Amino acid sequence: MRASHISWNLFGLGLPLLIAAVTVPHLLSGLGSQRFGLLALAWGLIGYAGALDLGIGRATTQRVAALRSGGQEAVIPHVVATATRLTLVTGGIGMVLIIVSAILGVGELVHANDVPQAEIRSAVLMLGLALPMQAVSATYRGVSEAYLSFRNISVLRILLGAANFGIPYLIALFSTRVDLLIASLVVSRAIALWFYRIFALQCLSSGDTRGTYSRKLAHQLFQFGGWYTVSSILGPLMTQADRFLIAAILGAAAVTTYVIPYEVTVQTLILSGAVTTVAFPAISRMLVNDPDGAALLFRRWLLRVSGAMAIGLIILAIILPGLLTLWLRHPADPASVMVGRILCIGVLANAIGSMYFALLQAKRRTRATAMLHLVEVPLYLCALVALTKLFGVTGAAAAWSLRMCFDASGMKILVRQAK
């Protein structure tokens, strides 16, 4: 693991945050709480759409990294072709489900009285188009990560982050229609998919991109991705469920109260995200020939990430009222401050858990992590609904943080059992 690889990932994840810091207050004031809440829901759904690759993207990274270490690079183009077809199909199924949901009136479940239902329905239809793009993009991105080629995808992340916040901001200067705002997100994902494909194919040796679909390789990918599918769906679902249940229980305006401090606190995860993105392919390769070195590498970076995240989150919890006031240009809502401070606890647990999760995936222990998530789902959803009804948005934050603590503890136990 080179520091430059982590630096590129930090750069790619961090710069879009600066763009968000500039544009989100203007979006909030220009759109109003309900429309901004709906846009926030769209951001969440598009982020979750990457899970529709059913673990194939992660399986591709692991498989390509192992093939490179074993000197079998001639097989890699066929892995890429197989993975791409699989994710295109799964993403297409997700698109159909979203379109059917829009036709059946799923938008009526969201309390947004100031936004016409026809506008919400159009927005949901737009979101459906983004699902196959996100799924296939995850596979191409996984190929680049397996080759430790982080510079290009980091630059693309920066541009995509700029589009994610900047284009809706520009549109909001002329129109507050939610469907137009979300259409811009879909277009940016289509362009990103094209570039992810180019970068992935450039990694292949001698420019050999002529791969064919293989049932055998598909089976191997699903062996890894099958159980990972459970985690890739349930993990993001639990992460994003809070804002959707808040919208259903408390209304779209309450989503804004919750999502502002949420976005501030969870963005500190760019550090652990940058490290785990590099660690997963690196450890996957080392486990083939040097398992002791892989264990040493993991312990070293676990301590570094845990210490850095703890210090950063303590500072964030202290300065959060002033930070929110400066950012939003009006006194911070006490409820938002409390939400942010509660979430800091969960974010630290999430950072630690993500390190253990990456190690388990590199060891192909996908079944164990999936079983843990299956246990978490009913416990978390019950706690989320109950605490949200009892304590509002602060209750939702408490449920989220409790889930992250449970998850990190479970991952640590699974790593010990895997030795």
Buried (B, 14 or more C-beta within 10 A) or exposed (E): BEEEBBBBBBBBBBBBBEBBBEBBBBBBEBBBBBBBBBBBBBBBBBBBBBBBBBBBBBBBBBBBBBBBBEEEBEBBBBBBBBBBBBBBEBBBBBBEEBBEBBEEEBBEEBBBEEBBEEBBBBBBBBBBBBBBBBBBBBBBBBBBBBBBBBBBBBBBBBBBBBBBBBBBBEBBEEEBBBBBBBBBBBBBBEBBBEBBBEBBBBBBEEEEBEBEEBEEBBEBBBBBBBBBBBBBBBBBBBBBBBBBBBBBBBBBBBBBBBBBBBBBBBBBBBBBBBBBBBBBBBBBBBBBEEEEEBBEBBEEBBEEBBEBBBEBBEEBBEEBBEBBBEBBEEEBBEBBBBBBBBBBBBBBBBBBBBBBBBBBBBBBBBBBBBBBBEEBBEBBBEBBBEBBEEBBBBBBBBBBBBBBBBBBBBBBEBBEEEE
